[in-house]
Amino acid sequence: MRIECRSRLCFPAILSVLLAAIFFLAACSNPEKAKAAHLAKGEAYLKDSRFQEASIEFRNALQIDDKLAAAHWGLAQAFEGLQRFPEMFAELQRTVELDKNNFDARIKLGNMYVAGSKGDTRLIAEAERLAKEILDKEPNHIEAHILMGSVRFAQNKPDEAFQQLNTAIGLDPKRVESYLGLARYYIVTKDQEKALETYKRAIEINPASPIAHTEYGKYLVQLGKAAEAEAEFKKAVEVDPSDKNSRFVLASFYLVNRQLDKAEEAYKALADLDKDKPESQAVLADFYALANRPDDALKIYNSILAKSPEYIQGRYRMAEILLVKGDLQSAGAQIEDLLKKDPHDRQALLLRARVRAQGNLNDYRAAIEDLKEVLRQEPNSRFGLYTMSQVNFNVGLMDQARTFAAELEKNYPDYLPAKLLQIQISIAAGDPKTAVRQASDLLDRLNKTAVDRDNTPGLIAEMRSRTYVSRGIAQGILKNYDAARQDFLAAREITPTSSDVYNNLAGLAMAENKPDEAISSYESALSNDATNYNALNGLTTLYSRQGQFDKAHAQIDKAIQSYPNNASLHFLKAQIYGFERNAQGAEAELSKTIQLDPNYINAYYSLAALFINSRQEERAIAEYRKLLERQPDSAGAYTLIGMLEYSRNNYDRAVESYKKALELDQNAAIAANNLAWLYAVTEKGNLDEAVRLAQGVVQKSPNVAGFVDTLGWIYFKKGLYGAAVEQLQKAVALDGASAKSAGGSASPNYAYHLGVALKAKGDREGARRQLEAALRLGEKIPFAESDDARKALATL
């Protein structure tokens, strides 16, 4: 049993062990009393919606007695609040198994079977069995009749479903909830008139029922009757000012409709219902976070945690707000405090993974290790699967991203952010048509999604905006520029302060060759976020390409003046110097970037590239070595060192670097290709090993001319002239097609290699054509083997 130290100061280790032993002995001496204490605390936490703390107490009770049905039932409810539905499902099954008289658990489990059935007759049969078990013992159990109605509807027996719902109403004609169930039946059967009539009947039966007014208002929202919906939400609050749910729905309605002044007033009223409870104040803080007022949100959470330091959920939310704000250092500090108390804290591990994936270090491998631990503890973790897919997507590992997204879709088919992620994966995979279809489907679904605690107004609004943006990007790729603009403008209506929307409008303007419009959009993005990297990068790049370096510098200098210690701003200034070919200025700003943020990996790469361009290979290698101190598992850095060492004829060091890259990443194609080439042309390695490496690269990337050329040249070196010609002809064809599409010139090297191979095979005429082509191409692109090509041609 883990003992938490909740005071600000930790006791010495010896004393902690003694206290733990004493506690354990006391618990062992009276297990029934300990169980009861944990259950009582868990129930109290459930009542206050402190689901994380409740789950801990119920788990503690189950460690004493795993067959304690009440603890399994409490844990199921805690998991429901935490939206950990697979675990909730398992706990409900265990509760039903242990307690034959827990009808509430049977009702919840039965509803889960129906909701997740999607035509699976076995699941529907399980729900039917649960409903019958209740009705056999208590024929007049109203919720059991409603569950049976859902079962009959799932079995495509609408008349019997309707009969069950009417039976429920007949058992208690004054019960509002039964009428609401009937109204939902009419909604599903698309009988709008009957649905409206039933909602009104529920209100007639009990005009003072807040839930009747609230549910009616939600339906009116779905019908697009916002004014009437608002009136019902306000009526719900009026008839019972102490009802938290009705106040939450009213506040959410104002938030989703961007009536932020009214929303703030409503959230404050909700928080005032329980001023002394941290979860009550947290609702107001979360509103400020959703309203893009992170500082106000953080102020409230600081106050909450000062009074209630044990409120774990507050620390999670505070870390998340800091993360979204971009203050990764402060977010990381909050997370590490949580992990000191519990190194296996799943929520903290999830947050740390997000921090690691977003930092300049971009330590996605460490992020993935955190996520692996989360999924080891909870294989079906919704946020674990989502974040794992997102991290892999962000670093370009599409196969892995798809795998985890598919698992997420299987376990949580109604999870909206997962559907947005699928759209983004389709775009990245080069399938914009599918992305457009997926986005349209999601928008239709979002328009029908009612606001509740799972689908908050902030989430719905953000999802709708990001879906429009994603569809706009896909339309832009398809060159449907008018449709793309309409989508971006629709997103702007929903989130008018989103810099992402303006950046995409700017990108669209650039695609249409409208630089002035792009500048205006970038400036709008910066008016909402003065240090937005994408906007500053786009604007300064545009100015630089136009030769307006004064404007580019002025834009960055203005930002640096306000935020002198922002490393990204100095990195962008270095880029402007790069456009100007001012190596000294670029070096100074890149050095400043690294000074401000030693983990700014792109600055090391850029500084090394600067030294390469100025033929300072030793300094370039030194920068890559510094980078490896920060990111020791960077296969890319070792590959680049290998290339530099090869260019300096340090073949042994090049081999060592390429091998190290392949140890770290067996899929490092450039390292494998270059090592194979090095073995073939320097006699530093075995040709059979060179063939193995090159074949592996070509198998994974069959349409890269350089990789195919390497394999062909190695075959030539081994005397396999037929195989060599086959590969080298393919390399020449691939290179020619690529040069044509890009409007450039083909490589003389590939033609030279093919000419030599054809000569060795005995095809003198083919060899002559290729060698002549190589020399013609060499007039545009000089190549080292030009003298060898002339000598070979002279012998034909």
ZADOMAR-124929 format. One line per 8 residues: for each residue x, y, z of C-alpha. Coordinates in steps of 0.02 Angstrom, whole numbers, padded with zeros to 5 digits, always signed. Layout:
BEGIN
X Y Z ~ ...
This chain:
BEGIN
+00000 +00000 +00000 ~ +00070 +00168 -00053 ~ +00070 +00303 +00082 ~ +00062 +00482 +00023 ~ +00151 +00623 +00115 ~ +00029 +00768 +00101 ~ +00121 +00894 +00208 ~ +00237 +01022 +00133
+00391 +00947 +00217 ~ +00437 +00763 +00201 ~ +00487 +00666 +00354 ~ +00655 +00577 +00359 ~ +00656 +00408 +00273 ~ +00669 +00305 +00434 ~ +00520 +00393 +00512 ~ +00418 +00370 +00352
+00452 +00183 +00355 ~ +00400 +00171 +00538 ~ +00241 +00268 +00508 ~ +00200 +00159 +00358 ~ +00226 +00003 +00463 ~ +00116 +00070 +00603 ~ -00020 +00117 +00479 ~ -00011 -00054 +00397
-00025 -00145 +00564 ~ -00173 -00037 +00615 ~ -00260 -00073 +00451 ~ -00227 -00259 +00469 ~ -00296 -00258 +00644 ~ -00463 -00186 +00588 ~ -00489 -00213 +00401 ~ -00677 -00184 +00410
-00651 -00012 +00485 ~ -00517 +00030 +00355 ~ -00632 -00024 +00212 ~ -00773 +00081 +00280 ~ -00659 +00232 +00297 ~ -00599 +00218 +00117 ~ -00777 +00194 +00053 ~ -00838 +00346 +00149
-00699 +00456 +00083 ~ -00727 +00390 -00093 ~ -00913 +00429 -00085 ~ -00876 +00604 -00021 ~ -00755 +00634 -00165 ~ -00885 +00570 -00290 ~ -01013 +00691 -00222 ~ -00892 +00834 -00251
-00845 +00770 -00425 ~ -00665 +00739 -00370 ~ -00654 +00581 -00471 ~ -00465 +00556 -00466 ~ -00462 +00561 -00277 ~ -00617 +00451 -00269 ~ -00535 +00319 -00378 ~ -00385 +00312 -00261
-00496 +00283 -00108 ~ -00599 +00147 -00192 ~ -00439 +00061 -00251 ~ -00372 +00066 -00074 ~ -00531 -00020 -00014 ~ -00513 -00154 -00149 ~ -00335 -00189 -00096 ~ -00408 -00244 +00070
-00555 -00339 -00005 ~ -00563 -00367 -00194 ~ -00740 -00434 -00179 ~ -00809 -00275 -00103 ~ -00952 -00236 -00223 ~ -00979 -00059 -00158 ~ -00798 -00014 -00198 ~ -00812 -00084 -00375
-00972 +00017 -00398 ~ -00889 +00175 -00331 ~ -00738 +00147 -00444 ~ -00854 +00126 -00594 ~ -00933 +00295 -00557 ~ -00761 +00375 -00533 ~ -00703 +00306 -00700 ~ -00861 +00374 -00780
-00817 +00547 -00716 ~ -00638 +00526 -00779 ~ -00705 +00468 -00949 ~ -00608 +00306 -00934 ~ -00751 +00205 -01008 ~ -00667 +00036 -01039 ~ -00617 +00030 -00855 ~ -00790 +00090 -00804
-00864 -00052 -00907 ~ -00752 -00181 -00821 ~ -00797 -00115 -00648 ~ -00983 -00118 -00688 ~ -00968 -00300 -00742 ~ -00880 -00342 -00580 ~ -01012 -00247 -00479 ~ -01155 -00339 -00563
-01067 -00505 -00534 ~ -01043 -00472 -00348 ~ -01207 -00382 -00305 ~ -01365 -00455 -00378 ~ -01470 -00313 -00306 ~ -01375 -00164 -00375 ~ -01503 -00112 -00503 ~ -01418 +00054 -00541
-01260 -00037 -00596 ~ -01364 -00152 -00706 ~ -01451 -00005 -00787 ~ -01285 +00083 -00825 ~ -01206 -00077 -00891 ~ -01359 -00115 -00997 ~ -01357 +00059 -01072 ~ -01172 +00038 -01113
-01209 -00127 -01201 ~ -01345 -00045 -01307 ~ -01240 +00110 -01346 ~ -01092 +00006 -01401 ~ -01188 -00132 -01489 ~ -01193 -00059 -01666 ~ -01297 -00207 -01722 ~ -01203 -00338 -01619
-01346 -00452 -01562 ~ -01240 -00527 -01421 ~ -01220 -00358 -01335 ~ -01403 -00316 -01358 ~ -01447 -00486 -01283 ~ -01338 -00446 -01131 ~ -01430 -00282 -01106 ~ -01596 -00374 -01122
-01539 -00502 -00992 ~ -01496 -00363 -00868 ~ -01663 -00276 -00893 ~ -01756 -00441 -00868 ~ -01658 -00479 -00709 ~ -01719 -00316 -00635 ~ -01899 -00334 -00696 ~ -01909 -00513 -00632
-01873 -00447 -00457 ~ -01958 -00278 -00473 ~ -02086 -00275 -00616 ~ -02121 -00091 -00590 ~ -01941 -00031 -00601 ~ -01957 +00121 -00713 ~ -01777 +00133 -00774 ~ -01779 -00053 -00816
-01929 -00025 -00930 ~ -01838 +00121 -01012 ~ -01685 +00010 -01037 ~ -01796 -00125 -01111 ~ -01867 +00007 -01227 ~ -01691 +00045 -01288 ~ -01661 -00141 -01313 ~ -01819 -00161 -01416
-01774 -00011 -01521 ~ -01601 -00086 -01552 ~ -01688 -00247 -01603 ~ -01787 -00146 -01731 ~ -01950 -00170 -01636 ~ -02011 +00012 -01624 ~ -02188 -00032 -01570 ~ -02126 -00135 -01422
-01999 +00002 -01380 ~ -02138 +00130 -01377 ~ -02243 +00015 -01267 ~ -02101 -00003 -01139 ~ -02078 +00186 -01129 ~ -02264 +00212 -01105 ~ -02263 +00079 -00970 ~ -02127 +00179 -00880
-02234 +00336 -00892 ~ -02389 +00242 -00832 ~ -02298 +00181 -00677 ~ -02269 +00362 -00623 ~ -02360 +00490 -00730 ~ -02277 +00629 -00631 ~ -02099 +00570 -00665 ~ -02019 +00698 -00782
-01870 +00587 -00828 ~ -01984 +00458 -00910 ~ -02056 +00590 -01027 ~ -01880 +00645 -01070 ~ -01838 +00466 -01118 ~ -01992 +00462 -01229 ~ -01942 +00627 -01308 ~ -01771 +00555 -01349
-01861 +00408 -01431 ~ -01955 +00529 -01543 ~ -01794 +00620 -01585 ~ -01713 +00457 -01641 ~ -01865 +00413 -01746 ~ -01858 +00589 -01820 ~ -02031 +00638 -01760 ~ -01996 +00820 -01718
-02176 +00866 -01682 ~ -02199 +00725 -01556 ~ -02031 +00764 -01475 ~ -02078 +00946 -01448 ~ -02248 +00896 -01383 ~ -02171 +00773 -01258 ~ -02045 +00899 -01192 ~ -02186 +01024 -01165
-02288 +00888 -01078 ~ -02141 +00854 -00959 ~ -02135 +01040 -00915 ~ -02325 +01045 -00889 ~ -02311 +00900 -00766 ~ -02177 +00987 -00665 ~ -02142 +01169 -00713 ~ -02015 +01178 -00573
-01906 +01038 -00645 ~ -01738 +01111 -00699 ~ -01694 +00955 -00798 ~ -01854 +00969 -00902 ~ -01815 +01147 -00954 ~ -01631 +01106 -00982 ~ -01663 +00954 -01093 ~ -01796 +01048 -01191
-01672 +01190 -01216 ~ -01540 +01069 -01282 ~ -01662 +01004 -01411 ~ -01706 +01180 -01464 ~ -01520 +01212 -01491 ~ -01515 +01062 -01608 ~ -01661 +01137 -01703 ~ -01568 +01302 -01721
-01687 +01398 -01608 ~ -01556 +01485 -01502 ~ -01668 +01621 -01427 ~ -01799 +01496 -01369 ~ -01662 +01381 -01302 ~ -01587 +01524 -01200 ~ -01758 +01560 -01125 ~ -01774 +01378 -01069
-01598 +01374 -00996 ~ -01634 +01533 -00898 ~ -01800 +01460 -00839 ~ -01708 +01305 -00776 ~ -01597 +01416 -00668 ~ -01744 +01519 -00612 ~ -01847 +01370 -00549 ~ -01700 +01298 -00452
-01556 +01421 -00426 ~ -01457 +01288 -00330 ~ -01455 +01163 -00474 ~ -01275 +01154 -00535 ~ -01312 +01064 -00698 ~ -01435 +01194 -00761 ~ -01315 +01336 -00719 ~ -01174 +01242 -00807
-01279 +01218 -00964 ~ -01330 +01402 -00968 ~ -01149 +01458 -00947 ~ -01093 +01335 -01081 ~ -01228 +01399 -01200 ~ -01161 +01576 -01183 ~ -00982 +01517 -01205 ~ -01015 +01416 -01363
-01109 +01565 -01435 ~ -00963 +01681 -01392 ~ -01067 +01788 -01273 ~ -00919 +01795 -01158 ~ -00983 +01930 -01039 ~ -01141 +01830 -01004 ~ -01041 +01670 -00994 ~ -00923 +01744 -00864
-01070 +01803 -00759 ~ -01150 +01630 -00770 ~ -00990 +01537 -00725 ~ -00960 +01653 -00577 ~ -01137 +01617 -00515 ~ -01101 +01431 -00533 ~ -00938 +01447 -00435 ~ -01027 +01545 -00298
-01141 +01396 -00260 ~ -00996 +01311 -00168 ~ -00867 +01446 -00138 ~ -00761 +01340 -00023 ~ -00748 +01188 -00136 ~ -00598 +01185 -00254 ~ -00691 +01095 -00394 ~ -00822 +01233 -00395
-00692 +01370 -00420 ~ -00604 +01261 -00549 ~ -00755 +01275 -00663 ~ -00732 +01464 -00670 ~ -00544 +01443 -00699 ~ -00578 +01323 -00843 ~ -00695 +01451 -00921 ~ -00555 +01580 -00919
-00440 +01453 -01001 ~ -00568 +01418 -01138 ~ -00597 +01605 -01161 ~ -00410 +01629 -01197 ~ -00379 +01711 -01028 ~ -00246 +01592 -00961 ~ -00175 +01714 -00834 ~ -00346 +01732 -00750
-00364 +01543 -00750 ~ -00192 +01518 -00673 ~ -00229 +01649 -00540 ~ -00381 +01550 -00483 ~ -00289 +01384 -00484 ~ -00146 +01459 -00383 ~ -00275 +01516 -00256 ~ -00360 +01346 -00255
-00198 +01251 -00227 ~ -00141 +01371 -00091 ~ -00298 +01325 +00007 ~ -00314 +01143 -00050 ~ -00141 +01077 -00096 ~ -00209 +00899 -00103 ~ -00325 +00943 -00249 ~ -00232 +00840 -00379
-00349 +00882 -00522 ~ -00304 +01065 -00499 ~ -00120 +01028 -00527 ~ -00160 +00931 -00684 ~ -00264 +01075 -00753 ~ -00136 +01206 -00704 ~ +00001 +01109 -00794 ~ -00110 +01091 -00947
-00150 +01277 -00954 ~ +00035 +01318 -00940 ~ +00069 +01193 -01079 ~ -00060 +01272 -01194 ~ +00006 +01445 -01150 ~ +00179 +01389 -01208 ~ +00262 +01401 -01037 ~ +00339 +01228 -01049
+00462 +01257 -00908 ~ +00327 +01300 -00780 ~ +00215 +01161 -00844 ~ +00359 +01039 -00827 ~ +00391 +01095 -00647 ~ +00209 +01061 -00600 ~ +00216 +00890 -00680 ~ +00379 +00841 -00596
+00302 +00886 -00427 ~ +00161 +00766 -00464 ~ +00281 +00628 -00519 ~ +00384 +00647 -00360 ~ +00229 +00595 -00263 ~ +00186 +00454 -00382 ~ +00309 +00408 -00523 ~ +00172 +00306 -00606
+00040 +00443 -00608 ~ -00040 +00416 -00778 ~ -00112 +00590 -00796 ~ +00057 +00668 -00754 ~ +00146 +00552 -00875 ~ +00024 +00602 -01012 ~ +00058 +00786 -00979 ~ +00247 +00759 -00975
+00236 +00669 -01142 ~ +00147 +00820 -01215 ~ +00279 +00938 -01145 ~ +00420 +00831 -01213 ~ +00338 +00820 -01383 ~ +00312 +01009 -01396 ~ +00479 +01074 -01332 ~ +00620 +01133 -01444
+00712 +00975 -01393 ~ +00567 +00882 -01475 ~ +00615 +00731 -01373 ~ +00479 +00624 -01447 ~ +00565 +00461 -01400 ~ +00556 +00508 -01216 ~ +00375 +00562 -01243 ~ +00336 +00393 -01319
+00416 +00303 -01172 ~ +00300 +00399 -01054 ~ +00152 +00351 -01161 ~ +00205 +00169 -01165 ~ +00199 +00169 -00975 ~ +00025 +00247 -00979 ~ -00036 +00114 -01100 ~ +00048 -00024 -01001
-00054 +00027 -00850 ~ -00212 +00062 -00950 ~ -00205 -00019 -01124 ~ -00366 +00065 -01180 ~ -00327 +00238 -01110 ~ -00417 +00360 -01223 ~ -00297 +00502 -01195 ~ -00149 +00384 -01200
-00198 +00315 -01371 ~ -00241 +00489 -01436 ~ -00078 +00567 -01378 ~ +00025 +00420 -01441 ~ -00054 +00439 -01612 ~ -00031 +00628 -01608 ~ +00154 +00620 -01559 ~ +00192 +00493 -01697
+00095 +00601 -01820 ~ +00192 +00757 -01770 ~ +00360 +00674 -01806 ~ +00303 +00600 -01971 ~ +00284 +00417 -01916 ~ +00121 +00393 -02011 ~ +00108 +00203 -01996 ~ +00123 +00212 -01807
+00002 +00359 -01801 ~ -00126 +00261 -01902 ~ -00107 +00108 -01792 ~ -00145 +00200 -01631 ~ -00282 +00305 -01714 ~ -00366 +00144 -01772 ~ -00358 +00072 -01596 ~ -00431 +00235 -01530
-00573 +00227 -01657 ~ -00610 +00046 -01609 ~ -00622 +00083 -01423 ~ -00699 +00257 -01432 ~ -00800 +00271 -01595 ~ -00885 +00431 -01534 ~ -00728 +00524 -01477 ~ -00729 +00681 -01584
-00544 +00732 -01572 ~ -00497 +00560 -01639 ~ -00598 +00595 -01796 ~ -00506 +00759 -01821 ~ -00341 +00667 -01804 ~ -00396 +00544 -01939 ~ -00425 +00693 -02055 ~ -00251 +00761 -02021
-00173 +00590 -02052 ~ -00264 +00579 -02220 ~ -00194 +00749 -02271 ~ -00017 +00701 -02219 ~ -00032 +00535 -02311 ~ -00071 +00628 -02474 ~ -00257 +00587 -02480 ~ -00344 +00757 -02478
-00504 +00691 -02557 ~ -00533 +00572 -02412 ~ -00489 +00713 -02292 ~ -00624 +00825 -02369 ~ -00753 +00687 -02350 ~ -00702 +00649 -02171 ~ -00706 +00833 -02125 ~ -00879 +00857 -02199
-00943 +00707 -02101 ~ -00867 +00774 -01940 ~ -00942 +00947 -01966 ~ -01114 +00868 -01988 ~ -01088 +00771 -01828 ~ -01028 +00924 -01732 ~ -01182 +01021 -01786 ~ -01289 +00887 -01705
-01184 +00868 -01546 ~ -01269 +00932 -01389 ~ -01169 +01022 -01256 ~ -01135 +00916 -01102 ~ -00992 +00883 -00982 ~ -00904 +00769 -01107 ~ -00929 +00885 -01256 ~ -00900 +01056 -01181
-00940 +01212 -01282 ~ -00756 +01252 -01290 ~ -00715 +01081 -01361 ~ -00857 +01088 -01488 ~ -00808 +01263 -01546 ~ -00624 +01219 -01559 ~ -00664 +01057 -01650 ~ -00777 +01145 -01774
-00645 +01279 -01809 ~ -00503 +01154 -01829 ~ -00610 +01043 -01940 ~ -00647 +01189 -02055 ~ -00460 +01229 -02059 ~ -00416 +01048 -02099 ~ -00544 +01039 -02238 ~ -00481 +01206 -02304
-00303 +01138 -02309 ~ -00362 +00983 -02404 ~ -00460 +01093 -02526 ~ -00305 +01199 -02551 ~ -00201 +01045 -02594 ~ -00336 +01001 -02723 ~ -00320 +01181 -02787 ~ -00502 +01216 -02742
-00451 +01387 -02680 ~ -00626 +01463 -02667 ~ -00686 +01317 -02561 ~ -00528 +01327 -02454 ~ -00556 +01513 -02422 ~ -00738 +01483 -02372 ~ -00682 +01353 -02245 ~ -00546 +01465 -02172
-00670 +01609 -02158 ~ -00796 +01494 -02073 ~ -00661 +01447 -01947 ~ -00624 +01631 -01919 ~ -00807 +01662 -01876 ~ -00796 +01530 -01739 ~ -00624 +01575 -01672 ~ -00589 +01754 -01725
-00429 +01765 -01621 ~ -00350 +01605 -01688 ~ -00181 +01641 -01765 ~ -00187 +01472 -01852 ~ -00336 +01527 -01956 ~ -00248 +01686 -02015 ~ -00089 +01591 -02053 ~ -00185 +01473 -02166
-00271 +01618 -02252 ~ -00098 +01690 -02282 ~ -00037 +01524 -02353 ~ -00186 +01519 -02469 ~ -00150 +01697 -02527 ~ +00030 +01648 -02566 ~ -00032 +01497 -02667 ~ -00137 +01619 -02768
+00010 +01739 -02786 ~ -00072 +01875 -02681 ~ +00072 +01934 -02570 ~ -00017 +02090 -02507 ~ -00164 +01986 -02446 ~ -00042 +01865 -02364 ~ +00044 +02008 -02273 ~ -00124 +02070 -02208
-00169 +01897 -02142 ~ +00000 +01872 -02058 ~ -00018 +02042 -01975 ~ -00191 +01991 -01911 ~ -00116 +01834 -01837 ~ +00017 +01936 -01749 ~ -00111 +02058 -01680 ~ -00182 +01910 -01583
-00015 +01831 -01540 ~ +00136 +01946 -01555 ~ +00263 +01804 -01551 ~ +00171 +01677 -01658 ~ +00313 +01583 -01741 ~ +00222 +01533 -01900 ~ +00158 +01709 -01932 ~ +00327 +01790 -01901
+00415 +01659 -02004 ~ +00293 +01678 -02148 ~ +00296 +01868 -02146 ~ +00485 +01889 -02131 ~ +00515 +01756 -02264 ~ +00395 +01844 -02381 ~ +00481 +02012 -02352 ~ +00653 +01933 -02373
+00609 +01849 -02538 ~ +00546 +02017 -02600 ~ +00713 +02093 -02550 ~ +00628 +02201 -02418 ~ +00755 +02158 -02283 ~ +00723 +02320 -02187 ~ +00541 +02272 -02162 ~ +00588 +02095 -02113
+00713 +02155 -01982 ~ +00593 +02288 -01918 ~ +00457 +02157 -01891 ~ +00573 +02042 -01791 ~ +00659 +02183 -01698 ~ +00490 +02246 -01638 ~ +00452 +02075 -01565 ~ +00627 +02056 -01490
+00611 +02225 -01406 ~ +00458 +02162 -01312 ~ +00525 +01985 -01286 ~ +00715 +01995 -01287 ~ +00739 +01821 -01213 ~ +00630 +01728 -01337 ~ +00749 +01609 -01425 ~ +00633 +01581 -01574
+00637 +01766 -01618 ~ +00826 +01767 -01628 ~ +00819 +01610 -01735 ~ +00703 +01699 -01857 ~ +00818 +01851 -01862 ~ +00960 +01732 -01907 ~ +00855 +01670 -02053 ~ +00837 +01847 -02118
+01026 +01868 -02112 ~ +01036 +01704 -02207 ~ +00928 +01774 -02346 ~ +01043 +01926 -02349 ~ +01196 +01810 -02356 ~ +01260 +01896 -02201 ~ +01352 +01749 -02122 ~ +01420 +01850 -01976
+01248 +01915 -01926 ~ +01169 +01742 -01945 ~ +01305 +01661 -01838 ~ +01283 +01791 -01700 ~ +01093 +01767 -01692 ~ +01104 +01577 -01696 ~ +01231 +01582 -01555 ~ +01112 +01696 -01458
+00971 +01572 -01489 ~ +01072 +01429 -01414 ~ +01128 +01539 -01269 ~ +00946 +01576 -01226 ~ +00888 +01397 -01254 ~ +01024 +01264 -01258 ~ +00893 +01138 -01314 ~ +00847 +01232 -01473
+00896 +01091 -01591 ~ +00858 +01181 -01755 ~ +00984 +01316 -01708 ~ +01123 +01187 -01700 ~ +01075 +01118 -01870 ~ +01067 +01292 -01946 ~ +01233 +01344 -01871 ~ +01315 +01185 -01937
+01240 +01217 -02110 ~ +01310 +01394 -02104 ~ +01484 +01325 -02069 ~ +01466 +01196 -02208 ~ +01421 +01332 -02334 ~ +01575 +01430 -02282 ~ +01685 +01273 -02294 ~ +01715 +01266 -02107
+01685 +01078 -02092 ~ +01775 +01062 -01925 ~ +01661 +01191 -01844 ~ +01508 +01109 -01923 ~ +01556 +00941 -01849 ~ +01583 +01026 -01681 ~ +01404 +01093 -01686 ~ +01335 +00922 -01725
+01434 +00853 -01577 ~ +01357 +00987 -01465 ~ +01186 +00939 -01531 ~ +01220 +00757 -01487 ~ +01257 +00808 -01308 ~ +01078 +00870 -01301 ~ +01002 +00734 -01409 ~ +01117 +00582 -01400
+00998 +00471 -01498 ~ +00992 +00583 -01653 ~ +01028 +00469 -01800 ~ +01016 +00621 -01915 ~ +01160 +00710 -01829 ~ +01272 +00557 -01846 ~ +01224 +00543 -02029 ~ +01274 +00723 -02062
+01440 +00699 -01971 ~ +01470 +00547 -02080 ~ +01438 +00649 -02237 ~ +01559 +00784 -02181 ~ +01694 +00658 -02134 ~ +01673 +00574 -02304 ~ +01693 +00741 -02392 ~ +01858 +00763 -02298
+01914 +00586 -02348 ~ +01906 +00530 -02166 ~ +01827 +00366 -02218 ~ +01851 +00271 -02055 ~ +01765 +00410 -01957 ~ +01627 +00417 -02088 ~ +01598 +00228 -02071 ~ +01592 +00245 -01882
+01463 +00386 -01891 ~ +01351 +00297 -02016 ~ +01355 +00138 -01912 ~ +01308 +00237 -01757 ~ +01161 +00314 -01850 ~ +01100 +00141 -01900 ~ +01118 +00077 -01722 ~ +01002 +00215 -01665
+00881 +00200 -01811 ~ +00885 +00047 -01923 ~ +00773 +00141 -02045 ~ +00899 +00283 -02069 ~ +00897 +00268 -02258 ~ +01027 +00400 -02300 ~ +01152 +00327 -02176 ~ +01126 +00151 -02247
+01139 +00213 -02427 ~ +01295 +00315 -02394 ~ +01379 +00175 -02297 ~ +01343 +00054 -02441 ~ +01416 +00179 -02564 ~ +01569 +00207 -02456 ~ +01600 +00019 -02446 ~ +01586 +00006 -02635
+01702 +00149 -02685 ~ +01834 +00153 -02548 ~ +01861 -00033 -02513 ~ +01827 +00002 -02330 ~ +01698 -00134 -02317 ~ +01630 -00295 -02390 ~ +01536 -00280 -02555 ~ +01411 -00411 -02500
+01370 -00303 -02348 ~ +01356 -00153 -02466 ~ +01230 -00250 -02572 ~ +01128 -00296 -02417 ~ +01121 -00116 -02358 ~ +01078 -00044 -02529 ~ +00945 -00175 -02565 ~ +00862 -00138 -02398
+00856 +00048 -02437 ~ +00786 +00023 -02613 ~ +00657 -00100 -02550 ~ +00588 +00034 -02432 ~ +00612 +00182 -02552 ~ +00604 +00111 -02729 ~ +00574 +00278 -02816 ~ +00723 +00378 -02751
+00846 +00394 -02896 ~ +01000 +00414 -02784 ~ +00962 +00254 -02687 ~ +00931 +00153 -02846 ~ +01092 +00222 -02923 ~ +01192 +00165 -02771 ~ +01125 -00013 -02786 ~ +01162 -00016 -02973
+01340 +00046 -02949 ~ +01374 -00085 -02815 ~ +01312 -00221 -02935 ~ +01434 -00148 -03063 ~ +01576 -00158 -02938 ~ +01534 -00341 -02907 ~ +01536 -00378 -03095 ~ +01347 -00407 -03103
+01328 -00301 -03259 ~ +01152 -00355 -03309 ~ +01082 -00315 -03137 ~ +01183 -00154 -03134 ~ +01111 -00094 -03300 ~ +00933 -00134 -03245 ~ +00950 -00028 -03086 ~ +01047 +00113 -03168
+00920 +00130 -03309 ~ +00786 +00147 -03177 ~ +00889 +00280 -03085 ~ +00911 +00381 -03246 ~ +00724 +00371 -03283 ~ +00674 +00422 -03106 ~ +00798 +00567 -03107 ~ +00740 +00627 -03277
+00557 +00626 -03226 ~ +00597 +00720 -03066 ~ +00701 +00851 -03158 ~ +00563 +00877 -03286 ~ +00427 +00904 -03155 ~ +00539 +01024 -03059 ~ +00596 +01117 -03215 ~ +00778 +01077 -03180
+00917 +00974 -03257 ~ +00951 +00788 -03237 ~ +01109 +00726 -03150 ~ +01261 +00684 -03260 ~ +01321 +00558 -03130 ~ +01178 +00437 -03159 ~ +01202 +00443 -03349 ~ +01389 +00414 -03327
+01362 +00263 -03215 ~ +01238 +00188 -03339 ~ +01358 +00220 -03484 ~ +01500 +00130 -03398 ~ +01388 -00017 -03351 ~ +01322 -00032 -03530 ~ +01500 -00032 -03594 ~ +01547 -00172 -03474
+01394 -00271 -03530 ~ +01446 -00252 -03712 ~ +01315 -00127 -03769 ~ +01433 -00004 -03855 ~ +01298 +00101 -03939 ~ +01197 +00120 -03779 ~ +01355 +00162 -03683 ~ +01401 +00297 -03810
+01229 +00378 -03795 ~ +01236 +00384 -03606 ~ +01414 +00447 -03594 ~ +01378 +00585 -03720 ~ +01221 +00629 -03620 ~ +01325 +00636 -03461 ~ +01449 +00757 -03539 ~ +01308 +00868 -03606
+01227 +00874 -03436 ~ +01398 +00908 -03360 ~ +01404 +01073 -03453 ~ +01264 +01132 -03337 ~ +01310 +01031 -03183 ~ +01498 +00993 -03171 ~ +01536 +00819 -03105 ~ +01696 +00740 -03042
+01694 +00592 -03163 ~ +01689 +00700 -03320 ~ +01869 +00656 -03369 ~ +01831 +00470 -03342 ~ +01677 +00489 -03451 ~ +01780 +00564 -03593 ~ +01909 +00426 -03580 ~ +01774 +00291 -03583
+01691 +00374 -03732 ~ +01855 +00380 -03827 ~ +01870 +00190 -03818 ~ +01700 +00161 -03901
